[in-house]
Amino acid sequence: MSRLIPHLETQNLSAYYGATKAIEDVSIIIPRNQITVIIGPSGCGKTTLLKCLNRFIELEEHARVEGKVLLNGEDIYSPLIDVTEVRKKSGLLAQRPYPLPMSIFDNVAYGMRIHGLCSRRELAQKVQYYLQVAGLWEEVKDRLHAPASQLSIGQQQRLCLARGLAVEPEIILGDEPTSALDPISAQHIEQRLIELKQQYTVVLVSHILRQARRLADYVVFMYMGKVVEAGPAQQVLNHPQHERTRAYLSGEF
């Protein structure tokens, strides 16, 4: 087996909401240019772990973090790190799409304008490119200036993917990004993620084991705020080393 190249790494990571410990002593690697899927029962800390990876956890009231998250070997929680730059490197797909209250074009252009790209011609080229990458261009090219709210929910999720990619992140984080979608729209998103791992590192939270089997190169299984098992998908899903993992995969809880 070839050596895994970490893109992200956590070291003794714990997160708290007030006095409640949501995740405890998590030390894992997230391999570069692979799809890592975080699985486990509801309430086990999957989403909290995801939010720690781009410092979104700090937007939660009374939340705090201990330990390290290394991005390309650099601790993103260091006081010397610009949190805006950290979040720019990690695009986030939420459970439900949240298009901005503006046109389809302006949704994709929004982040690029914030980061100083104002040339109308270059904006147009990049908006087209990222809509194509997200698999949405052919469906919207004749109505780019229509409100994004007019799109179907599946189209809105692909628009949010295009918007996230437009700021040129290194990592795509997805918090159950297909859970609100119909099967065809979910298939669109899954296919895009498989294609995008050639250029990006993808980290997904999923409660659907079938989806983990379809997508994952690497799997992290969590239970009660702790990582029970992590490793290549074939190993964890087909030959788990821990009894608790076997019980979860067999549907016992």
N, C-alpha and C positions, 0 to 999 in steps of 0.2 A: 504494500500500500504506500502511495506517495505521501510524503510529509505534508501535513496541513500547514498552510501559511495563514497565521492569524491576521485578520483585519481589525477586529475588536477583541478585547480580552478583559474579563473582569477578575479582580483579585480580592477575595474576602469581602465581597460587596453585600452590604445590608442596607435596607431602606425601612423607614419608619413613617407612620402617619400618627403624629402625637406620640403617645406611649406604645402604640401598637406596632409590632414588628411585622412588616409585610413580606419581606424576603430576608433570608439569613445566610450569611457567609457563602455567597455564590461565587465560585471560581470556575469560569468556563472560557473557551475560546470560540470566536465566531470566524469560520474560515473565509478567506477572501474568494470572491467570485463563485460562491456557492449559495444555495438556498438553505438557510437554517430555519427549522420549524420548532417552535417552543410549544410543547403539548403538556396537558395535565388537566385535572378536574377544575371546575369553576372555583374561584377564590383561592387558587394556590400560588398566586403571585406572578403569573405570566405577563400581564399588562404592566404591572409595576416594574418588572425587570426591563421590559421594552422601553418604558419611559426613562429609566435610568441611563439607557444607552445614548440618549441625546439631550439629557438634562431637562426633559419636559417634566420630570418628577418635581422640579422646583416650582412649577406653576400650581401645584397642589398645596392647599393650606396646611400648615403645620407639618409638612414633609421634610425629611432630612435623610442624608445618605452618609454611610461610612464605607471605607474601602476605596478601591480604585476601578476606573474604567479606562482602559488604554485604547486609544485610536491611533493606529500606526505607531504604537509604542509610547505615545504621549498621554499622560493622565488628563482627561477632559475636565476633572474636578480641581485641577490645580488652580490656585488663585491668579496665576499668570495667563490663564486661557480666556479668550474672548468667547463668551457663551453664544453670541450670535453666529460666530463662525462655526462652532460645534453643531448648532442646529441647522445651519446651511448645508453641512456635509451629510445630513441624514434626513431625507425626505420621508414624510409620514403619511400613510394611508390609514384613515380611521375606519371604524366599522360602518359608519354611514358617511357618504360623501357630503362635503360642505363646500359647494361652489360659492365663490364670492358674488355679491349682488351686483353683477356687471355682465358684460357680454362674454361670449365664449372666447373671443380673441383676447380681451382684456384680462380674463382669468389666467391665461397662460403667460401673457406679457407682464403681469403684475410684479412678480419677483425679479424679473430681468430689469424692469424700470427702477425698482428700489435699489438694485445693485449697479445702476448707472448706465444701462444700455438704453439709449434714447433714439438711435438712428431708426427711422421708420422702416426703411428697407430691410435692415438687418433684423429688426423685430419681426417683421412679416415672415422672413425666411426661417427664423428660429421657431416662431409659433407653428408654422407649417411642419417643420421637422419634428417637433415634440408631439404634435397631434398625430403625426404618422407613426412615431415610435409607440405611442399609446394605442394605436389601432383605431383612431377616431376620425382621422382627416377626411376620408371619403364620405363619411356620414354627415359632416358639418361644414365642408368647404364652401358651400353655397349660402351659409347663414352664420358666418363668423361673428356678425355684429348683432345677432339675436341674443336675448337674455339667456344665460346659462341655465336658469331655472326652468326653461322650456324643454331641456333634455330629459330623457328617461333616467331613472336612478342608476342603471347600468352605465349609461353614457356619462353621467355626472361623475361616477367613480373613475372612469378612464380619463375624464377631463382633469380630475384632481391628481391623477398619476402624471399626466402631461405637465400640469402646473408644478408639481414637485420636482420633476426631472429638469425643468427649465432653469432652475438655479444651480444646476450641475452638481448634485450631491455625489458622494462616493457610495452611500449606503441607502437602501430603501427599507424602511421599517413598515410593517403592515400589522395592524391590530384587528385580526379577523376581517380582512378587507372584503371578503365575499359574503359575509353572513347576512347582509341585507339584500342580496341580489338574487334574481332568478337564475336557474341553472345555466342558461345560455350566456348571460352576462358574466356569471362567475367563471365560466369556461374561458371567456375572452380575457379576463384579468389573469387567470392562471397561466394561459398561454403567453401573455406578455411578460409575466414574471420569469418564466422559463427562458425566454429570449433575452431578457435584460440581465441575467446573471453573467452573460459574457462580458458586460461592461461594469456591472455593479455587484456589490454584496447585498444579498436580500435576507432579511430576518422577519419571519412571520410568526404571529401568535395564531394558533388554530385550535378549535375544539373538535374538528372533524378529522378522525383518523384516516379516512379514505383520502382526504386532501393531503395529509402529511405523507402518505404512501405515494401519492402522485407526484408531489413537488419536492420533497426533502432530499437534500444531499447529506445533511447533518441534522441530528435531532437532539433536543434538550428536553428531558422529561422532568417536570417539577411536581412536588407534592408538599403541601403545608408550608410553602415559602422556601423550600430547599430544593436543590437539584439532586435528584436521586440517581440519574444516569444521563450521560451525554456521549455522543459518538456518531460515527457514520450511520446514515439512515438504515442501511441493510443490516448492520449489526444490532442497533437498538430495536428496530421494529420486528426483525425476524429472529434474532437470537439474544434477547435481553438477558443481562447478567443479574438483575435484581428481581426478587420476588414481587415487589410492589409494582415494578414496571410490567411484569408479566400479567399481574392481576388487572392493571389498567387496560392493557392492550386486549385482554380477553373479555373486557366489559364487566368485570366484577364490581367496579365502582366508577 
